[in-house]
C-alpha cells in the first residue's frame, strides 16, 4: 500500500521485497492504481549485495521488525551509504 501511495509522488520508485508473493501483490496493486509505469518491483534480500548508490531516498517500511541487532546495524549503515 505504501508503494502505491509513494508512486504518485515520485518520478521513479524501486520497490523490493524478499517474499515473492509480496512482489506479486505489489505489482497487482500498482497496475490497479495505474502507477506501474513509475515503479520497478522485484525481489531482493537486503542481507546480500546492495544496489549501487544513486537513490535520493530510502524507505525501509517494517524492515527492523525482522532483523537481529547486528543486521539492523548493517542495514542502517548501508542505507546511509546509498
FENHU-V471643 format. One record per residue. N is the residue number from 0. SS is DSSP state (@ for helix, = for strand, . for the rest). D_FIRST is the distance of its C-alpha to the first C-alpha in Angstrom with 1 decimal. Layout:
n->N ss->SS d_first->D_FIRST
n->N ss->SS d_first->D_FIRST
This chain:
n->0 ss->. d_first->0.0
n->1 ss->@ d_first->3.8
n->2 ss->@ d_first->5.4
n->3 ss->@ d_first->5.3
n->4 ss->@ d_first->6.4
n->5 ss->@ d_first->8.8
n->6 ss->@ d_first->10.0
n->7 ss->. d_first->11.8
n->8 ss->. d_first->13.5
n->9 ss->. d_first->15.0
n->10 ss->. d_first->17.7
n->11 ss->. d_first->16.2
n->12 ss->= d_first->13.5
n->13 ss->= d_first->14.1
n->14 ss->= d_first->11.3
n->15 ss->= d_first->13.1
n->16 ss->= d_first->13.1
n->17 ss->. d_first->16.2
n->18 ss->. d_first->15.4
n->19 ss->@ d_first->16.0
n->20 ss->@ d_first->14.2
n->21 ss->@ d_first->10.8
n->22 ss->@ d_first->11.9
n->23 ss->@ d_first->12.7
n->24 ss->@ d_first->9.6
n->25 ss->@ d_first->7.6
n->26 ss->@ d_first->10.7
n->27 ss->@ d_first->10.9
n->28 ss->@ d_first->7.6
n->29 ss->@ d_first->8.8
n->30 ss->@ d_first->12.2
n->31 ss->@ d_first->11.6
n->32 ss->@ d_first->10.2
n->33 ss->. d_first->13.3
n->34 ss->. d_first->11.9
n->35 ss->@ d_first->12.9
n->36 ss->@ d_first->16.2
n->37 ss->@ d_first->14.9
n->38 ss->= d_first->13.0
n->39 ss->= d_first->14.8
n->40 ss->= d_first->13.1
n->41 ss->= d_first->15.5
n->42 ss->= d_first->16.7
n->43 ss->. d_first->18.2
n->44 ss->. d_first->20.0
n->45 ss->. d_first->20.3
n->46 ss->. d_first->23.6
n->47 ss->. d_first->25.0
n->48 ss->. d_first->25.7
n->49 ss->. d_first->23.5
n->50 ss->. d_first->23.2
n->51 ss->. d_first->25.7
n->52 ss->. d_first->25.2
n->53 ss->. d_first->24.2
n->54 ss->. d_first->20.7
n->55 ss->. d_first->20.7
n->56 ss->. d_first->17.7
n->57 ss->. d_first->16.2
n->58 ss->. d_first->13.1
n->59 ss->. d_first->13.4
n->60 ss->. d_first->10.8
n->61 ss->. d_first->12.5
n->62 ss->@ d_first->15.1
n->63 ss->@ d_first->18.2
n->64 ss->@ d_first->17.9
n->65 ss->@ d_first->19.0
n->66 ss->. d_first->21.7
n->67 ss->. d_first->25.4
n->68 ss->@ d_first->27.1
n->69 ss->@ d_first->28.5
n->70 ss->@ d_first->25.2
n->71 ss->@ d_first->23.5
n->72 ss->@ d_first->26.4
n->73 ss->@ d_first->26.2
n->74 ss->@ d_first->22.5
n->75 ss->@ d_first->23.2
n->76 ss->@ d_first->26.2
n->77 ss->@ d_first->24.5
n->78 ss->@ d_first->21.6
n->79 ss->@ d_first->24.2
n->80 ss->@ d_first->26.2
n->81 ss->. d_first->23.5
